[in-house]
Amino acid sequence: MPPALKALLAQLGGWFVAWLLARFGLLSAGIWPLVFAQAVAAVVVAAGLRSARWWLPIHLVFTPLAVATLALGIPSWAWLAAFVALALVYWSSFRTQVPLFLTNRKTADAVAELLPTGAAVLDIGCGVGSLLVALAQKRADLRLTGIENAPAPCALAWLRTRKLANVTVARGDFFARSWAEFDVVYAFLSPVPMAEVWEKARREMKPGSVLVSNSFAIPGVEPQRVVEVDDRRRTRLLVFAL
Ligand SMILES: C[S@@+](CC[C@H](N)C(=O)[O-])C[C@H]1O[C@@H](n2cnc3c(N)ncnc32)[C@H](O)[C@@H]1O
C-alpha cells in the first residue's frame, strides 16, 4: 500500500476510534480528550499498517497541532496558499517517495572529474539545477540535460540555466523519456526507485555508458566503482557500468 494511503487511513482510523469512544461516553467533555484519543489511535492504526517508524510521531502530533493552530486565527486562504506552495515544490513526492534535496558543490566537482570529454549527461530529477549549473560552469564541453517533474524546482532550474548554452531543462517524468542518447545518467533520488532506474538504464543506455547514483544503492547490483566525496555528509558516488 502506498505510504500516503496508509497515512490517510491512519488519520481516518484515528477519527473513527475517537468517535466511537465519544459515542459510548468513554471520553471526558471538551475537544482535547477527543483530539488526543484520535492521535493515539492514529498511531496505533499506522503501526498496524506497518508504516515507516518516522510516520508515528507525525501522526501523534498532526491533529493536536492542527487544532491548536485554530486558536491562532490563521485565515483559511493561508492554509490553501501553503498547501499550493508545498505542492508546487514537492509535487509527486507522496507517490514517487523522492523528496527534494540538492547536490552540493564538492559532489558536483567529483562528478565533473568522472565525466569524459564531450559527454551527454542527463540529470534525472534535476531539482533546482544545482548539478547542471555547477557542471556547466566547470565543463563547457559537456552537453547537459535535466528533467524534473515538480513545477517550482523545474522553473527555478530553467531560470538558472537559461543563459547556459550547453544546458537544457525539461519538465516531465524521467521514466517517460528515452535515455538512449546519453553517455552518463546521474541520479540523486531515494532508495525507492533505484531498481526501476536500473532496469530502464539496462534497457535503453548503450554499452560503455554509465549510471552514477549519488548515495543510493541498486539492490543486488555491485557498482563498478565508488567515489568517496570529502563533504560534510560523506557522499558516496556509485558508478554502474552498462
Ligand atoms: C533529491 S532531488 C535531486 C535534485 C538534483 N538532481 C540535485 O542533485 O541537486 C530529486 C528530484 O527528483 C524529482 N523527481 C522524482 N521523481 C521524478 C520523476 N519520475 N520524474 C522527474 N523528476 C522526478 C523530484 O521532484 C526531486 O526534485
The ligand as an SDF file (V2000), in Angstrom:
LIG
                    3D

 27 29  0  0  0  0  0  0  0  0999 V2000
   16.8730   14.5660   -4.4300 C   0  0  0  0  0  0  0  0  0  0  0  0
   16.3120   15.6680   -5.6710 S   0  0  0  0  0  0  0  0  0  0  0  0
   17.7910   15.8490   -6.6170 C   0  0  0  0  0  0  0  0  0  0  0  0
   17.8590   17.1510   -7.3660 C   0  0  0  0  0  0  0  0  0  0  0  0
   19.0780   17.3000   -8.2850 C   0  0  0  0  0  0  0  0  0  0  0  0
   19.2880   16.1400   -9.1250 N   0  0  0  0  0  0  0  0  0  0  0  0
   20.3100   17.5560   -7.4960 C   0  0  0  0  0  0  0  0  0  0  0  0
   21.1000   16.6020   -7.3970 O   0  0  0  0  0  0  0  0  0  0  0  0
   20.5010   18.6630   -6.9410 O   0  0  0  0  0  0  0  0  0  0  0  0
   15.3030   14.5680   -6.6520 C   0  0  0  0  0  0  0  0  0  0  0  0
   14.3770   15.2720   -7.5970 C   0  0  0  0  0  0  0  0  0  0  0  0
   13.8060   14.2750   -8.4570 O   0  0  0  0  0  0  0  0  0  0  0  0
   12.5000   14.6980   -8.8110 C   0  0  0  0  0  0  0  0  0  0  0  0
   11.7850   13.5120   -9.3070 N   0  0  0  0  0  0  0  0  0  0  0  0
   11.4590   12.3990   -8.6190 C   0  0  0  0  0  0  0  0  0  0  0  0
   10.8610   11.5040   -9.4180 N   0  0  0  0  0  0  0  0  0  0  0  0
   10.8070   12.0580  -10.6560 C   0  0  0  0  0  0  0  0  0  0  0  0
   10.3340   11.6220  -11.9190 C   0  0  0  0  0  0  0  0  0  0  0  0
    9.7870   10.4090  -12.0610 N   0  0  0  0  0  0  0  0  0  0  0  0
   10.4640   12.4440  -12.9840 N   0  0  0  0  0  0  0  0  0  0  0  0
   11.0380   13.6810  -12.8460 C   0  0  0  0  0  0  0  0  0  0  0  0
   11.5210   14.1480  -11.6700 N   0  0  0  0  0  0  0  0  0  0  0  0
   11.4110   13.3580  -10.5840 C   0  0  0  0  0  0  0  0  0  0  0  0
   11.9570   15.2780   -7.5140 C   0  0  0  0  0  0  0  0  0  0  0  0
   10.8950   16.1730   -7.7760 O   0  0  0  0  0  0  0  0  0  0  0  0
   13.2020   15.9740   -6.9460 C   0  0  0  0  0  0  0  0  0  0  0  0
   13.2310   17.3240   -7.3120 O   0  0  0  0  0  0  0  0  0  0  0  0
  1  2  1  0
  2  3  1  0
  2 10  1  0
  3  4  1  0
  4  5  1  0
  5  6  1  0
  5  7  1  0
  7  8  2  0
  7  9  1  0
 10 11  1  0
 11 12  1  0
 11 26  1  0
 12 13  1  0
 13 14  1  0
 13 24  1  0
 14 15  1  0
 14 23  1  0
 15 16  2  0
 16 17  1  0
 17 18  1  0
 17 23  2  0
 18 19  1  0
 18 20  2  0
 20 21  1  0
 21 22  2  0
 22 23  1  0
 24 25  1  0
 24 26  1  0
 26 27  1  0
M  CHG  2   2   1   9  -1
M  END
$$$$
